[in-house]
Amino acid sequence: MGELSRDIGAAGGGATRAGRAVSVMDGPWHPAAMARSAVTWTSALYLAVSFAFGLTWFVVLVAGLAVSLGTLIIWVGFPLLALLMVAWRCGARLERRLVRAAFGVAVPDPYRPRPESRNPFARVKAMAADPATWKDLVYLGLLFPLTLVEFVVSVALWGLTGTLLFMPLIVLVGGGMEINLGWVTYWSGNPVEALPVSLAGLVVLAGALYVTRGMAIAHGAWARLMLGPNASQAENLELRERTAHLRASRARGVDAAEFERRRIERDLHDGAQQRLLAVAMDIGRARAKLDEDPEGARALIEQAHAGTKEAITELRDLARGIYPAILTDRGLDPALSGLAGRAPVPVEVDVDLPDRPPAAVESIAYFIVAEALANIAKYARATRASVRVAREDRWVVVEVTDNGVGGAVARAGGGLSGLADRAATIDGMLIVDSPPGGPTIVRADLPCTW
């Protein structure tokens, strides 16, 4: 395959439903899986060091509010309070990014749109009237006691876990050591005697992983509650994103239609039009020679006849490229079978659709398969390919697979990029997976309702 469209136009509908980042909210719970998960260790790191962040903001807020509120009577406190408000909103924004990086929990900014006025007083007034500003203040104010508890628990748990796990090394370097837990005492005089302690450390490690996961989930939920949008804000945010998505889809659809119009004009001008012009010239020359040189006229007429047939073939191919008649008359299965029959490699076609999808879906599915098979012929060096079309819930899934060399690279303005734009017009998604060495899989998810 010569081009790749992976997550094309995430804002425009060409994105994949897969690939979502792992979050502590839905991560694995098996101890071995948690130990292998990167989010476990980013959570542990955040829980251990966020105490400094919480302490810093506690001091800044206590001192800043005390000075600002104490000087309101002489008006100095107003600009100080405005600056402090801006500062804690910036701190809340940073905390949202840290929570996302550490826990994988996305917390969108819940702030109201800024006023269009450039008047700083209007902006400060709007900021003060935004409930999210004061939720940020409450969150940062309570961050100190919350992170203090997380810090103490994390240091105690992971310190004990590390001590027990590395007891053989500690004994080897520092001599014997006694483990005294109050109700049990164990003496490790050498690394071999310390091995049971390391086994106990594995049990403590599992407990530390579960406690870390629990604290991370609690912290992420608290951050989402206080720093994220409420129900109505979340709905408005979703509507705004949907509106932006539809605008992008419409723009991509217009671009795709314009590209297709230019392609048709170019094919007509460079192909059929030139051939018909040559046919007209041949007929004119034949008419001039008809009396003096009948044999030469006959040769020109035969040449014009051949050119006419070639022009008809090109026009038929062009019409098929716009919208094939077989797709309208007989549906997707015969149309795709026709494409497979013209492919240079054996293609297995499997169409399992209980009902005919809408015409727009059929058209996009057809051209996705056509472009994929064309790329297979040009670039893949494949010996076989397969086409699968099936209904999954409200989606029509189109998959084209080949056993070629793979290793596709992204190419802006390529054929698959144009197909992704077409899919985006009906809120569909196009994914191409082409690792080096193959296989290459082109998958499109097209909705039957929109």
N, C-alpha and C positions, 0 to 999 in steps of 0.2 A: 504494500500500500504506500502511496506517495504522499499522503497528507493525513493529518490527525486533527480531530476536533474533540478535545476532552474538556468537559465542563464549559462548552462554548456559550458565551453570553449568559453568565449566571443571572444577570438581572433581566435577561430577555427571554427566558424560558428554555434555553438550550442547556440547562444544567442537569446534572445527574442527581437522582435521589439518594445515591450512595455516597460514601466518603465523609460522613458526618464525624466530627471529632469525638473521641471518647471522653465521657464526663464521669465524675464520681457518682452522679445520680443513677447511671445505668451501666457502670463498669462491672467487671466480673467479681464474684464473691469467693471463689475458691482461693485458698491461701497461695498456691503456686501461681495462679493467674494474676492475683494482686501483686505478687512479688515481681512478676514480669512486666506489669503495666507501668508505663512511664508516669501516668497520672498519680499513682500511689506515692512515688518519690517526690514529685513536684508538690503534692499536697503536704507530705511530711516536711519538706523544706520550708514551705510557706508557714505552716503551723509553728515551726521552730523559730523563725526569724521575724514574723509579723508583730511580735511583742514590741520591737523597737519602733515600728510604724505606729502602733496604737499608743505607746507612751509619748511619742513625739506629738501626735495630734492632741492627746489629752492635755499636755503642757501648753501647746499653742492655743487651744480653744479656751482653756481656763484663764490663761493670762490675757489673751486677746479680748475675750468677752468682758473680763473684769475691767480692763483699761477702757474699752469702747463704751460700755454702759456707764462707767464712772465719769466719763468726760462728755456724756451727751448734753449735760446742762450748759456747757460752754461751747457747744456745737462742734467741738473737735472730734467727738465720738462718732459723728455721722460718717465722715469719710473713712475713719478707722474701721467702723463696722462694715461699710461697703467693701473695703479691701479684704477684711476677714471673710466676708461672705464669698467673695470671688475665690479666695484661697481655699476655703473648705469645699467649694464646688469642684475646684481643680483636684483636690485631694480625693474626692469621691469618684471623679473620673478615673484617676490613677488606680483606685481600689477596684473599680470594675474591671480594668485591664488585668490587674494582678489576680483577681478571682478567676477570670477566664483562663489566664495562663496556668495557674496552679491547679484549679479544680475542673477546668473544661466547662464551666458554667457560664453561659452567655447572659450578661445583664445589660440590656439596651439602656441608653440614656433616656430618662423619662421626662426631660425638661420640655416646657412649652416653647413654641417657636419664639425667637427673639423679635422684638418690635422692629419695624422698618426704620423708625426714627434713629438718627445717630446721636441724639441727645443722651449724654451719659446718665442724667437723672432719670429719664424714662426707662433706660435699660436696668438701672438699679432697682427702680420701682417694680418693674416686671419680674426681676429676679426675686425680690422679696415677696411678691405675691404668688410665686410658684410654690406649691406644697412640697415639691421634690427637693427644694433648697433646704427646708427645715427637716425633712427626712434624712438628708445627707448629714446635717448637723447631729441628729440623734444617733445615727449610725457611727459616725466618727467619735462622738463622745463616749459611746458604750464599747468602742473597739478596744480600749485599754483593758477593762476587766475581762472581756472575752478572750483577748489574746494572752492575757496573763495566765488564765486557766489553761489555755491550749499550750502555752510555753512550758508550764510546770509539768503537765501530764506528758508532753512530748519528750522533754529532757529526761524525766524519770524513766519512762518506758524504754526509750531508745538507748539511754545510758545503761540500763540494766540488761537490755538485749545484747548490746555490744560487749559488755563485760562478760556475760555468760558465753556468748558465741566464741569469743577470742580468749577464753580462759587458758587453753593450752599454750598459746603464745605468751600470755601474761606470766604464767608460771615459768615458762622457759627463760624469759628475760629477767624477771624479778624474784625468782625463787617461789617457795610454797605460799599458798594463800588459803585462808579459811573463809568459807561462805557461811554466813550466819543470818538466817532469815527469821530468827526469833523462835520458831517452833521446830526448825531443823538446822543442823550444823553439818558442814561437809568440809573436810580438809583435802586440798589438792597439793600433793608434794612434788609431782612431776607431771609432764604433759599427758602421759597415759592416764593417770588418775583424774585429770581434768576433762577427759573426753565425755564422761557422763554429764558434766556441767554444760558442755557445749550442746549435748542432746536436749537438755532442759532449756537451753537458750533457743532452740528451734521452736519449742512450744511457746515460749514467751514471744518469739518473733511473730508467730501466727496471731497471738493476742494483740501485739502492737500494730499489726497490719489492720486488724478489725477495728481497733480503737481509732487509729488514724483515719480510716475510711468513715467511721461514724462522725468524728469531729469535722471532717471535711464536708460531709453532707449537711451537717447542721450549720456550719459556717456559710456554705453556699446558699442554703435555703434562706438564712437570715439576710445575706447580702441581696439575694433576689427580691425578698420582701421589702427591704428598706431602700435599696438603691435602684430597683427596677420599677417599671411602670405598673400602675394598678390595672384592674380589669378593663376599665373604659379606655385608659391610655393605651393599653396593649392592643385593644380592638382598633383604635384610631391609627396606631402605628402599623398594624397589619393592613388596614385599608390604604394607608399612604404607600406602603411598599407594593401592594397589589396594583395601585394606580400607576406607580412608576414602572412596574413590571409590564403593564399593558401598554404604556407609552413606548417603552423600549421594544416590545414585541411588534407594535404597529410600525415603528420606524424601521425595524429589521425587515418586516414584511414588504414595506415600500421599497427598501433597498433591493431586496430579492427580486421584486417585480421589475424594477428598473434594470437590474442586471440581466434578467431574462429577456426584456424587450431589446436591449442592446445586442444580446447574443443572436436573437432572431433576425434583427436588422443586418447584423454582420454576416450571418449565414446566407440570408437572401442575396445580399449584395455581392459577396465573394463566391457564391455557389450557383444557385439556380439562375440568378439574373445574368451572370456572365455567360452561362451555357446557353440561355435563350437568346442572348445577343449574338453569340457565335452562330446559332442556328439561323437567325434572321439573315446574317451576313452570308452564310453558305447558300441559303435559298435564293438570295439576291444574285449571287455570283452564278448559281445554276441557271437561273432564268435568263441571265445574259448570255450564257453559253449554249442554251437549249437548241438553237438553230445551227450554229457553227460547229459545236463540239458536243454531240449528244452523249458520248461516253464520259467526257469530263463532267457534264452536267449531272449524269447519273451517279457518278462517284460523289459529287458534292451533295446530292440529295440523300444518298445513303449515309454520308457523314452527318448531315443535318438530322436524319432520322435517329442515328445513334445518340447524338447530342440531346435530342428531345427525350429519349428514353432515360438518359442519365439525369436530365433535369427533373423528370417526373419522379425518379427514384429519390433524388435529393429532397424534393418537395414532400414526398411521402415520409421520409425520415424526419424532416423538419416538423411535419404535422404530428408524427408520433412523439417527437420531443416536447411538443406543446401539451398534448393530451391524447393518448392513444385511443383509437376508436374501440379496440377490443376491451379496454378497461371499462368503458361506458356500457358496452353491449353485454359482456359476459362476466365481468367482475375481476377481482384481484388474482385469483388462482390461475386462470388461463393467461392473463397478462404476464404474470411472473414466470409462468412456464414458457411463454414465448421468449422472454428475456434469457432464461436459462438455456433454451435451445440455440440461441445465437451466441452464447458465451464460448470462448476458446477452450475452456476446461469443463469437465463434467460438473454439473451443479445439481444438487438434490434439493427439491422444493417441497416444503411441507406447510400447507396453509390450512389452519384449523380455526375457522370463523363460523359461529352458528348463524350469524346474520351479516349482511353486507353493511360495512361501516359507512359513515357519510362520505360523500364524494371527495371532500377535501382531504380526509384521512386516506382514502384509497389513492388519491393522486400523489400525496407526499410519500406514502409507503412505496409506491411504484418507483418514483424517481430516486428514493434512497437506495433501493435495490439496484436500479439501473446504474447509478453512480458508483456504488460499491463494486459491482461486477466489472465496470469499465476500469476502475482502479486496479482490480485484480489482474485484468488483462495487461495493463500497462506496467505495473510495478511489482506485483507480489511474487512472481515466479512460482505460482502455486500449481499443484497438480489436481486439486479438487476443491470444491466449495459447497456450501450449503446455505439455503435460505429457509428461515422459519418465521411464520407469521401466526400469531395466536392471540386470543382474547384473554386478558388477565384483569378481572374486575372491570373497571371502566376504561381500561387502556387496551389499545391494540399494540402489541409488542412485535417489532420487526428486528430480526437478527440475521446478519450475513456473516458467515465464518469462512475463512480459508486457511490452508496449511502452508502459506507462503513464508517469506523470509521475515516478515514483520519489520520492526524498527522504524515505524512511521514517525515523521516529524511534523510539527505544526506548520501550517502554511496559510497565512491570512489571505483571504480572497479566493481560496480554493473551492473546489466543487463541494466538498463535505461541509465547509463553512457556510456555503450558500444553502445547503440542505438544512443545516441547523437553523438558519434564519427562517426557512420555510416552516420548520417544525415549531419554531417560536411563535409563529402567527396564530397557532391554535393551542398554545400553551404546552407544546410537546417538548421532549428532551432528546438530544442526540449524544451518544457516547461512543467513542472509538478507543478500543484497547488493543495496542499493537506493540507488545514487547519485542526486543531484538530476538530474532530466531523464530518468531511467530508463536502461536497462531494470531491472526488478526480477527477481532470481533467488532463489527459495527452494530450497535443496538440503538433503536429508536423506540421511545415510549410516546405513543400518540393518543390523546384522549378522544373518546367517542362522544363525549358531551363537554360543552364549555360555555 
